[in-house]
Amino acid sequence: MATKIKQGDSYKLPLKLTIGGELIAIQDIQTVEVYIGSDIRKTYPGEIEYGAGDQMFYIPITQDETFSLEANSGVSVDVRVKFTGGDVIGVYRMATLAVYDATSEVVL
């Protein structure tokens, strides 16, 4: 099932990174790149936060960014990881965010 967001939403999208169902250890990760659609790019370290307690990455998405997504559509999410050993692997299958239209287009 696709994650549902509404234009104008602003929060941190949770992401757990696995390969073959196995959690990727944070100490094995050098960089994470996430694309939401074709224009929103976030990286770890940098914009993306990591929660050691729950082993989740949190991708911040702003109101302006969600307003830029096409309403009533599905938006792809692509994730690649650069490992400390130098390998770069797409570790998360293309997911979809279901984007719903907002009545108000004002950033709060």
N, CA, C and O atoms as a Tinker XYZ file with bonds, in Angstrom:
   432  protein
     1  N      0.844000   -1.179000    0.000000    73     2
     2  CA     0.000000    0.000000    0.000000    64     1     3
     3  C      0.887000    1.239000    0.000000    63     2     4     5
     4  O      1.904000    1.290000    0.692000    81     3
     5  N      0.494000    2.222000   -0.774000    73     3     6
     6  CA     1.260000    3.456000   -0.876000    64     5     7
     7  C      1.066000    4.313000    0.368000    63     6     8     9
     8  O     -0.001000    4.317000    0.982000    81     7
     9  N      2.109000    5.029000    0.718000    73     7    10
    10  CA     2.001000    6.019000    1.781000    64     9    11
    11  C      1.201000    7.186000    1.229000    63    10    12    13
    12  O      1.403000    7.598000    0.087000    81    11
    13  N      0.299000    7.715000    2.033000    73    11    14
    14  CA    -0.558000    8.811000    1.586000    64    13    15
    15  C     -0.072000   10.122000    2.190000    63    14    16    17
    16  O      0.163000   10.213000    3.395000    81    15
    17  N      0.074000   11.133000    1.342000    73    15    18
    18  CA     0.401000   12.481000    1.812000    64    17    19
    19  C     -0.540000   13.460000    1.124000    63    18    20    21
    20  O     -1.119000   13.156000    0.081000    81    19
    21  N     -0.682000   14.617000    1.712000    73    19    22
    22  CA    -1.534000   15.656000    1.147000    64    21    23
    23  C     -0.659000   16.847000    0.809000    63    22    24    25
    24  O      0.263000   17.179000    1.555000    81    23
    25  N     -0.943000   17.485000   -0.306000    73    23    26
    26  CA    -0.217000   18.703000   -0.623000    64    25    27
    27  C     -0.326000   19.647000    0.571000    63    26    28    29
    28  O     -1.396000   19.794000    1.161000    81    27
    29  N      0.783000   20.283000    0.918000    73    27    30
    30  CA     0.793000   21.184000    2.063000    64    29    31
    31  C      1.229000   20.516000    3.351000    63    30    32    33
    32  O      1.445000   21.188000    4.360000    81    31
    33  N      1.363000   19.174000    3.327000    73    31    34
    34  CA     1.886000   18.461000    4.500000    64    33    35
    35  C      3.353000   18.814000    4.704000    63    34    36    37
    36  O      4.063000   19.143000    3.753000    81    35
    37  N      3.792000   18.743000    5.942000    73    35    38
    38  CA     5.197000   18.948000    6.279000    64    37    39
    39  C      5.526000   18.067000    7.475000    63    38    40    41
    40  O      4.990000   18.269000    8.564000    81    39
    41  N      6.397000   17.099000    7.277000    73    39    42
    42  CA     6.799000   16.202000    8.348000    64    41    43
    43  C      7.989000   15.390000    7.878000    63    42    44    45
    44  O      8.539000   15.647000    6.807000    81    43
    45  N      8.385000   14.417000    8.669000    73    43    46
    46  CA     9.506000   13.557000    8.328000    64    45    47
    47  C      8.989000   12.173000    7.951000    63    46    48    49
    48  O      8.357000   11.492000    8.759000    81    47
    49  N      9.263000   11.771000    6.720000    73    47    50
    50  CA     8.846000   10.456000    6.247000    64    49    51
    51  C      9.803000    9.398000    6.792000    63    50    52    53
    52  O     11.011000    9.516000    6.587000    81    51
    53  N      9.303000    8.371000    7.477000    73    51    54
    54  CA    10.179000    7.333000    8.022000    64    53    55
    55  C     10.595000    6.331000    6.947000    63    54    56    57
    56  O      9.825000    6.019000    6.039000    81    55
    57  N     11.818000    5.838000    7.065000    73    55    58
    58  CA    12.342000    4.863000    6.117000    64    57    59
    59  C     13.277000    3.904000    6.841000    63    58    60    61
    60  O     14.218000    4.332000    7.510000    81    59
    61  N     13.021000    2.627000    6.710000    73    59    62
    62  CA    13.904000    1.601000    7.262000    64    61    63
    63  C     14.609000    0.943000    6.078000    63    62    64    65
    64  O     13.953000    0.453000    5.159000    81    63
    65  N     15.943000    0.931000    6.096000    73    63    66
    66  CA    16.712000    0.399000    4.979000    64    65    67
    67  C     17.058000   -1.069000    5.198000    63    66    68    69
    68  O     17.662000   -1.446000    6.202000    81    67
    69  N     16.658000   -1.882000    4.231000    73    67    70
    70  CA    16.932000   -3.321000    4.289000    64    69    71
    71  C     17.399000   -3.805000    2.920000    63    70    72    73
    72  O     17.120000   -3.194000    1.889000    81    71
    73  N     18.113000   -4.915000    2.948000    73    71    74
    74  CA    18.447000   -5.652000    1.729000    64    73    75
    75  C     18.054000   -7.097000    1.999000    63    74    76    77
    76  O     18.511000   -7.708000    2.966000    81    75
    77  N     17.209000   -7.632000    1.139000    73    75    78
    78  CA    16.766000   -9.016000    1.315000    64    77    79
    79  C     16.093000   -9.246000    2.650000    63    78    80    81
    80  O     16.184000  -10.337000    3.213000    81    79
    81  N     15.416000   -8.229000    3.165000    73    79    82
    82  CA    14.720000   -8.342000    4.436000    64    81    83
    83  C     15.599000   -8.118000    5.650000    63    82    84    85
    84  O     15.102000   -8.109000    6.776000    81    83
    85  N     16.899000   -7.936000    5.444000    73    83    86
    86  CA    17.842000   -7.718000    6.545000    64    85    87
    87  C     18.132000   -6.234000    6.694000    63    86    88    89
    88  O     18.426000   -5.545000    5.717000    81    87
    89  N     18.048000   -5.753000    7.920000    73    87    90
    90  CA    18.352000   -4.360000    8.219000    64    89    91
    91  C     19.810000   -4.052000    7.898000    63    90    92    93
    92  O     20.700000   -4.843000    8.211000    81    91
    93  N     20.049000   -2.917000    7.280000    73    91    94
    94  CA    21.416000   -2.489000    6.996000    64    93    95
    95  C     21.939000   -1.741000    8.212000    63    94    96    97
    96  O     21.321000   -0.774000    8.659000    81    95
    97  N     23.054000   -2.172000    8.743000    73    95    98
    98  CA    23.640000   -1.549000    9.929000    64    97    99
    99  C     24.159000   -0.155000    9.592000    63    98   100   101
   100  O     24.814000    0.035000    8.567000    81    99
   101  N     23.868000    0.811000   10.445000    73    99   102
   102  CA    24.270000    2.196000   10.207000    64   101   103
   103  C     25.781000    2.313000   10.034000    63   102   104   105
   104  O     26.237000    3.156000    9.262000    81   103
   105  N     26.563000    1.501000   10.723000    73   103   106
   106  CA    28.014000    1.588000   10.609000    64   105   107
   107  C     28.509000    1.153000    9.229000    63   106   108   109
   108  O     29.662000    1.411000    8.881000    81   107
   109  N     27.655000    0.497000    8.438000    73   107   110
   110  CA    28.021000    0.084000    7.077000    64   109   111
   111  C     27.642000    1.128000    6.032000    63   110   112   113
   112  O     27.953000    0.969000    4.852000    81   111
   113  N     26.974000    2.190000    6.459000    73   111   114
   114  CA    26.455000    3.197000    5.532000    64   113   115
   115  C     27.317000    4.451000    5.563000    63   114   116   117
   116  O     27.598000    5.006000    6.625000    81   115
   117  N     27.733000    4.887000    4.367000    73   115   118
   118  CA    28.441000    6.160000    4.239000    64   117   119
   119  C     27.474000    7.269000    3.844000    63   118   120   121
   120  O     27.480000    8.349000    4.434000    81   119
   121  N     26.636000    6.993000    2.834000    73   119   122
   122  CA    25.722000    7.996000    2.303000    64   121   123
   123  C     24.415000    7.328000    1.898000    63   122   124   125
   124  O     24.407000    6.200000    1.406000    81   123
   125  N     23.306000    8.040000    2.111000    73   123   126
   126  CA    21.999000    7.614000    1.607000    64   125   127
   127  C     21.466000    8.744000    0.735000    63   126   128   129
   128  O     21.511000    9.912000    1.122000    81   127
   129  N     20.965000    8.390000   -0.437000    73   127   130
   130  CA    20.340000    9.361000   -1.339000    64   129   131
   131  C     18.900000    8.943000   -1.561000    63   130   132   133
   132  O     18.627000    7.792000   -1.903000    81   131
   133  N     17.976000    9.875000   -1.366000    73   131   134
   134  CA    16.551000    9.615000   -1.574000    64   133   135
   135  C     16.009000   10.642000   -2.565000    63   134   136   137
   136  O     16.202000   11.846000   -2.395000    81   135
   137  N     15.334000   10.157000   -3.591000    73   135   138
   138  CA    14.612000   11.023000   -4.520000    64   137   139
   139  C     13.123000   10.788000   -4.323000    63   138   140   141
   140  O     12.663000    9.647000   -4.315000    81   139
   141  N     12.383000   11.859000   -4.165000    73   139   142
   142  CA    10.923000   11.812000   -4.121000    64   141   143
   143  C     10.466000   12.493000   -5.389000    63   142   144   145
   144  O     10.643000   13.700000   -5.552000    81   143
   145  N      9.874000   11.719000   -6.296000    73   143   146
   146  CA     9.598000   12.248000   -7.622000    64   145   147
   147  C     10.926000   12.484000   -8.324000    63   146   148   149
   148  O     11.911000   11.800000   -8.049000    81   147
   149  N     10.950000   13.445000   -9.221000    73   147   150
   150  CA    12.192000   13.710000   -9.953000    64   149   151
   151  C     12.920000   14.952000   -9.456000    63   150   152   153
   152  O     14.032000   15.231000   -9.904000    81   151
   153  N     12.314000   15.702000   -8.539000    73   151   154
   154  CA    12.910000   16.980000   -8.149000    64   153   155
   155  C     13.338000   17.098000   -6.695000    63   154   156   157
   156  O     14.160000   17.955000   -6.370000    81   155
   157  N     12.809000   16.266000   -5.819000    73   155   158
   158  CA    13.132000   16.391000   -4.390000    64   157   159
   159  C     14.219000   15.369000   -4.057000    63   158   160   161
   160  O     13.992000   14.160000   -4.102000    81   159
   161  N     15.397000   15.880000   -3.722000    73   159   162
   162  CA    16.535000   15.019000   -3.400000    64   161   163
   163  C     17.007000   15.340000   -1.987000    63   162   164   165
   164  O     17.213000   16.503000   -1.640000    81   163
   165  N     17.175000   14.304000   -1.179000    73   163   166
   166  CA    17.649000   14.454000    0.200000    64   165   167
   167  C     18.774000   13.444000    0.420000    63   166   168   169
   168  O     18.772000   12.363000   -0.168000    81   167
   169  N     19.743000   13.812000    1.281000    73   167   170
   170  CA    20.858000   12.914000    1.553000    64   169   171
   171  C     21.130000   12.793000    3.052000    63   170   172   173
   172  O     20.807000   13.670000    3.854000    81   171
   173  N     21.739000   11.661000    3.379000    73   171   174
   174  CA    22.273000   11.411000    4.722000    64   173   175
   175  C     23.750000   11.109000    4.534000    63   174   176   177
   176  O     24.084000   10.312000    3.658000    81   175
   177  N     24.642000   11.695000    5.299000    73   175   178
   178  CA    24.347000   12.738000    6.290000    64   177   179
   179  C     23.988000   14.045000    5.587000    63   178   180   181
   180  O     24.333000   14.263000    4.426000    81   179
   181  N     23.322000   14.862000    6.286000    73   179   182
   182  CA    22.842000   16.129000    5.723000    64   181   183
   183  C     21.426000   16.359000    6.159000    63   182   184   185
   184  O     21.153000   16.546000    7.345000    81   183
   185  N     20.510000   16.347000    5.195000    73   183   186
   186  CA    19.111000   16.651000    5.509000    64   185   187
   187  C     18.401000   15.501000    6.228000    63   186   188   189
   188  O     17.547000   15.736000    7.083000    81   187
   189  N     18.748000   14.282000    5.888000    73   187   190
   190  CA    18.070000   13.115000    6.459000    64   189   191
   191  C     18.655000   12.822000    7.840000    63   190   192   193
   192  O     19.871000   12.825000    8.026000    81   191
   193  N     17.771000   12.571000    8.800000    73   191   194
   194  CA    18.194000   12.235000   10.162000    64   193   195
   195  C     18.129000   10.721000   10.353000    63   194   196   197
   196  O     17.387000   10.024000    9.660000    81   195
   197  N     18.912000   10.231000   11.298000    73   195   198
   198  CA    18.880000    8.811000   11.646000    64   197   199
   199  C     18.535000    8.672000   13.112000    63   198   200   201
   200  O     19.147000    9.321000   13.960000    81   199
   201  N     17.556000    7.827000   13.422000    73   199   202
   202  CA    17.157000    7.562000   14.800000    64   201   203
   203  C     17.753000    6.246000   15.260000    63   202   204   205
   204  O     17.284000    5.178000   14.867000    81   203
   205  N     18.783000    6.314000   16.091000    73   203   206
   206  CA    19.467000    5.099000   16.548000    64   205   207
   207  C     18.530000    4.188000   17.340000    63   206   208   209
   208  O     18.654000    2.965000   17.271000    81   207
   209  N     17.599000    4.770000   18.085000    73   207   210
   210  CA    16.695000    3.968000   18.907000    64   209   211
   211  C     15.807000    3.045000   18.094000    63   210   212   213
   212  O     15.603000    1.891000   18.469000    81   211
   213  N     15.277000    3.539000   16.983000    73   211   214
   214  CA    14.389000    2.717000   16.155000    64   213   215
   215  C     15.015000    2.310000   14.826000    63   214   216   217
   216  O     14.380000    1.628000   14.021000    81   215
   217  N     16.256000    2.724000   14.594000    73   215   218
   218  CA    17.012000    2.381000   13.388000    64   217   219
   219  C     16.291000    2.807000   12.109000    63   218   220   221
   220  O     16.325000    2.110000   11.095000    81   219
   221  N     15.646000    3.956000   12.183000    73   219   222
   222  CA    14.916000    4.503000   11.042000    64   221   223
   223  C     15.601000    5.780000   10.563000    63   222   224   225
   224  O     16.188000    6.527000   11.345000    81   223
   225  N     15.508000    6.003000    9.259000    73   223   226
   226  CA    15.915000    7.277000    8.680000    64   225   227
   227  C     14.654000    8.127000    8.565000    63   226   228   229
   228  O     13.568000    7.606000    8.309000    81   227
   229  N     14.803000    9.437000    8.755000    73   227   230
   230  CA    13.666000   10.355000    8.679000    64   229   231
   231  C     13.956000   11.423000    7.639000    63   230   232   233
   232  O     14.880000   12.223000    7.779000    81   231
   233  N     13.138000   11.412000    6.587000    73   231   234
   234  CA    13.328000   12.301000    5.447000    64   233   235
   235  C     12.399000   13.493000    5.604000    63   234   236   237
   236  O     11.181000   13.343000    5.514000    81   235
   237  N     12.963000   14.691000    5.839000    73   235   238
   238  CA    12.095000   15.858000    6.005000    64   237   239
   239  C     11.511000   16.292000    4.664000    63   238   240   241
   240  O     12.208000   16.337000    3.651000    81   239
   241  N     10.244000   16.604000    4.679000    73   239   242
   242  CA     9.590000   17.118000    3.482000    64   241   243
   243  C      8.805000   18.351000    3.902000    63   242   244   245
   244  O      8.046000   18.314000    4.871000    81   243
   245  N      8.990000   19.434000    3.173000    73   243   246
   246  CA     8.398000   20.716000    3.545000    64   245   247
   247  C      7.056000   20.929000    2.845000    63   246   248   249
   248  O      6.701000   20.208000    1.913000    81   247
   249  N      6.325000   21.932000    3.316000    73   247   250
   250  CA     5.057000   22.275000    2.673000    64   249   251
   251  C      5.283000   22.660000    1.212000    63   250   252   253
   252  O      4.541000   22.224000    0.332000    81   251
   253  N      6.299000   23.471000    0.954000    73   251   254
   254  CA     6.583000   23.864000   -0.429000    64   253   255
   255  C      6.862000   22.647000   -1.304000    63   254   256   257
   256  O      6.424000   22.586000   -2.453000    81   255
   257  N      7.599000   21.669000   -0.749000    73   255   258
   258  CA     7.913000   20.467000   -1.522000    64   257   259
   259  C      6.668000   19.645000   -1.815000    63   258   260   261
   260  O      6.510000   19.151000   -2.931000    81   259
   261  N      5.778000   19.487000   -0.837000    73   259   262
   262  CA     4.570000   18.704000   -1.104000    64   261   263
   263  C      3.622000   19.442000   -2.047000    63   262   264   265
   264  O      2.907000   18.815000   -2.828000    81   263
   265  N      3.618000   20.785000   -1.973000    73   263   266
   266  CA     2.824000   21.543000   -2.940000    64   265   267
   267  C      3.363000   21.362000   -4.358000    63   266   268   269
   268  O      2.602000   21.468000   -5.319000    81   267
   269  N      4.654000   21.093000   -4.505000    73   267   270
   270  CA     5.246000   20.924000   -5.835000    64   269   271
   271  C      4.918000   19.568000   -6.460000    63   270   272   273
   272  O      5.130000   19.375000   -7.657000    81   271
   273  N      4.406000   18.633000   -5.667000    73   271   274
   274  CA     4.048000   17.313000   -6.186000    64   273   275
   275  C      2.688000   17.369000   -6.869000    63   274   276   277
   276  O      1.787000   18.076000   -6.419000    81   275
   277  N      2.546000   16.625000   -7.949000    73   275   278
   278  CA     1.292000   16.626000   -8.695000    64   277   279
   279  C      0.167000   16.030000   -7.856000    63   278   280   281
   280  O      0.296000   14.937000   -7.306000    81   279
   281  N     -0.927000   16.761000   -7.768000    73   279   282
   282  CA    -2.068000   16.327000   -6.967000    64   281   283
   283  C     -2.738000   15.109000   -7.584000    63   282   284   285
   284  O     -2.739000   14.919000   -8.800000    81   283
   285  N     -3.309000   14.290000   -6.705000    73   283   286
   286  CA    -4.067000   13.101000   -7.111000    64   285   287
   287  C     -3.248000   12.206000   -8.034000    63   286   288   289
   288  O     -3.720000   11.745000   -9.074000    81   287
   289  N     -2.010000   11.977000   -7.619000    73   287   290
   290  CA    -1.107000   11.150000   -8.409000    64   289   291
   291  C     -0.293000   10.249000   -7.487000    63   290   292   293
   292  O     -0.383000   10.335000   -6.263000    81   291
   293  N      0.484000    9.402000   -8.094000    73   291   294
   294  CA     1.449000    8.593000   -7.363000    64   293   295
   295  C      2.839000    9.094000   -7.692000    63   294   296   297
   296  O      3.167000    9.301000   -8.860000    81   295
   297  N      3.656000    9.290000   -6.673000    73   295   298
   298  CA     5.006000    9.804000   -6.855000    64   297   299
   299  C      5.987000    8.719000   -6.415000    63   298   300   301
   300  O      5.851000    8.156000   -5.329000    81   299
   301  N      6.965000    8.431000   -7.253000    73   299   302
   302  CA     7.930000    7.381000   -6.929000    64   301   303
   303  C      8.955000    7.868000   -5.904000    63   302   304   305
   304  O      9.253000    9.059000   -5.809000    81   303
   305  N      9.479000    6.917000   -5.150000    73   303   306
   306  CA    10.549000    7.171000   -4.189000    64   305   307
   307  C     11.677000    6.212000   -4.548000    63   306   308   309
   308  O     11.463000    5.004000   -4.650000    81   307
   309  N     12.882000    6.755000   -4.739000    73   307   310
   310  CA    14.028000    5.934000   -5.086000    64   309   311
   311  C     15.116000    6.153000   -4.048000    63   310   312   313
   312  O     15.404000    7.291000   -3.679000    81   311
   313  N     15.724000    5.065000   -3.575000    73   311   314
   314  CA    16.734000    5.137000   -2.520000    64   313   315
   315  C     17.980000    4.381000   -2.959000    63   314   316   317
   316  O     17.903000    3.243000   -3.421000    81   315
   317  N     19.134000    5.038000   -2.806000    73   315   318
   318  CA    20.420000    4.386000   -3.048000    64   317   319
   319  C     21.299000    4.584000   -1.825000    63   318   320   321
   320  O     21.221000    5.607000   -1.144000    81   319
   321  N     22.138000    3.589000   -1.556000    73   319   322
   322  CA    23.047000    3.652000   -0.419000    64   321   323
   323  C     24.472000    3.475000   -0.923000    63   322   324   325
   324  O     24.760000    2.586000   -1.725000    81   323
   325  N     25.366000    4.349000   -0.432000    73   323   326
   326  CA    26.795000    4.149000   -0.637000    64   325   327
   327  C     27.329000    3.564000    0.660000    63   326   328   329
   328  O     27.235000    4.176000    1.724000    81   327
   329  N     27.891000    2.369000    0.551000    73   327   330
   330  CA    28.409000    1.675000    1.712000    64   329   331
   331  C     29.833000    2.126000    2.023000    63   330   332   333
   332  O     30.529000    2.661000    1.161000    81   331
   333  N     30.249000    1.906000    3.253000    73   331   334
   334  CA    31.590000    2.314000    3.667000    64   333   335
   335  C     32.668000    1.621000    2.837000    63   334   336   337
   336  O     33.775000    2.144000    2.714000    81   335
   337  N     32.370000    0.473000    2.275000    73   335   338
   338  CA    33.313000   -0.238000    1.410000    64   337   339
   339  C     33.389000    0.318000    0.003000    63   338   340   341
   340  O     34.239000   -0.102000   -0.782000    81   339
   341  N     32.495000    1.277000   -0.337000    73   339   342
   342  CA    32.523000    1.921000   -1.648000    64   341   343
   343  C     31.418000    1.492000   -2.595000    63   342   344   345
   344  O     31.153000    2.190000   -3.574000    81   343
   345  N     30.756000    0.354000   -2.333000    73   343   346
   346  CA    29.670000   -0.084000   -3.202000    64   345   347
   347  C     28.488000    0.878000   -3.103000    63   346   348   349
   348  O     28.212000    1.433000   -2.039000    81   347
   349  N     27.796000    1.067000   -4.222000    73   347   350
   350  CA    26.572000    1.863000   -4.259000    64   349   351
   351  C     25.466000    0.954000   -4.776000    63   350   352   353
   352  O     25.556000    0.411000   -5.878000    81   351
   353  N     24.425000    0.794000   -3.972000    73   351   354
   354  CA    23.354000   -0.146000   -4.300000    64   353   355
   355  C     21.994000    0.508000   -4.041000    63   354   356   357
   356  O     21.779000    1.146000   -3.010000    81   355
   357  N     21.093000    0.336000   -4.994000    73   355   358
   358  CA    19.702000    0.718000   -4.777000    64   357   359
   359  C     19.085000   -0.325000   -3.873000    63   358   360   361
   360  O     18.903000   -1.473000   -4.280000    81   359
   361  N     18.760000    0.057000   -2.649000    73   359   362
   362  CA    18.361000   -0.945000   -1.655000    64   361   363
   363  C     16.868000   -0.964000   -1.377000    63   362   364   365
   364  O     16.386000   -1.873000   -0.701000    81   363
   365  N     16.151000   -0.022000   -1.860000    73   363   366
   366  CA    14.725000    0.063000   -1.560000    64   365   367
   367  C     13.976000    0.064000   -2.874000    63   366   368   369
   368  O     14.226000    0.909000   -3.734000    81   367
   369  N     13.070000   -0.862000   -3.036000    73   367   370
   370  CA    12.318000   -0.892000   -4.290000    64   369   371
   371  C     11.583000    0.428000   -4.471000    63   370   372   373
   372  O     11.298000    1.133000   -3.503000    81   371
   373  N     11.288000    0.743000   -5.690000    73   371   374
   374  CA    10.553000    1.972000   -5.958000    64   373   375
   375  C      9.224000    1.914000   -5.213000    63   374   376   377
   376  O      8.378000    1.067000   -5.498000    81   375
   377  N      9.056000    2.799000   -4.279000    73   375   378
   378  CA     7.803000    2.897000   -3.525000    64   377   379
   379  C      6.983000    4.014000   -4.153000    63   378   380   381
   380  O      7.466000    4.738000   -5.023000    81   379
   381  N      5.773000    4.144000   -3.718000    73   379   382
   382  CA     4.918000    5.198000   -4.250000    64   381   383
   383  C      4.288000    5.976000   -3.108000    63   382   384   385
   384  O      3.803000    5.404000   -2.132000    81   383
   385  N      4.308000    7.289000   -3.254000    73   383   386
   386  CA     3.570000    8.165000   -2.348000    64   385   387
   387  C      2.312000    8.595000   -3.084000    63   386   388   389
   388  O      2.395000    9.130000   -4.190000    81   387
   389  N      1.160000    8.372000   -2.490000    73   387   390
   390  CA    -0.101000    8.836000   -3.059000    64   389   391
   391  C     -0.278000   10.281000   -2.615000    63   390   392   393
   392  O     -0.345000   10.560000   -1.418000    81   391
   393  N     -0.354000   11.195000   -3.566000    73   391   394
   394  CA    -0.439000   12.628000   -3.264000    64   393   395
   395  C     -1.877000   13.102000   -3.488000    63   394   396   397
   396  O     -2.443000   12.944000   -4.569000    81   395
   397  N     -2.444000   13.684000   -2.438000    73   395   398
   398  CA    -3.810000   14.190000   -2.519000    64   397   399
   399  C     -3.818000   15.709000   -2.565000    63   398   400   401
   400  O     -2.956000   16.372000   -1.987000    81   399
   401  N     -4.804000   16.240000   -3.261000    73   399   402
   402  CA    -4.959000   17.682000   -3.454000    64   401   403
   403  C     -5.357000   18.360000   -2.149000    63   402   404   405
   404  O     -6.114000   17.804000   -1.353000    81   403
   405  N     -4.840000   19.566000   -1.940000    73   403   406
   406  CA    -5.220000   20.377000   -0.782000    64   405   407
   407  C     -6.131000   21.513000   -1.260000    63   406   408   409
   408  O     -5.924000   22.084000   -2.331000    81   407
   409  N     -7.124000   21.824000   -0.458000    73   407   410
   410  CA    -8.000000   22.941000   -0.791000    64   409   411
   411  C     -7.223000   24.246000   -0.672000    63   410   412   413
   412  O     -7.277000   25.092000   -1.564000    81   411
   413  N     -6.503000   24.403000    0.429000    73   411   414
   414  CA    -5.694000   25.598000    0.631000    64   413   415
   415  C     -4.302000   25.363000    0.079000    63   414   416   417
   416  O     -3.723000   24.296000    0.277000    81   415
   417  N     -3.765000   26.352000   -0.611000    73   415   418
   418  CA    -2.406000   26.261000   -1.138000    64   417   419
   419  C     -1.510000   27.298000   -0.472000    63   418   420   421
   420  O     -0.571000   27.809000   -1.082000    81   419
   421  N     -1.816000   27.602000    0.795000    73   419   422
   422  CA    -1.064000   28.579000    1.564000    64   421   423
   423  C     -0.125000   27.833000    2.506000    63   422   424   425
   424  O     -0.539000   26.905000    3.201000    81   423
   425  N      1.152000   28.249000    2.524000    73   423   426
   426  CA     2.105000   27.665000    3.462000    64   425   427
   427  C      1.836000   28.273000    4.826000    63   426   428   429
   428  O      1.799000   29.494000    4.975000    81   427
   429  N      1.648000   27.419000    5.818000    73   427   430
   430  CA     1.362000   27.880000    7.190000    64   429   431
   431  C      2.647000   28.136000    7.943000    63   430   432
   432  O      2.611000   28.528000    9.110000    81   431
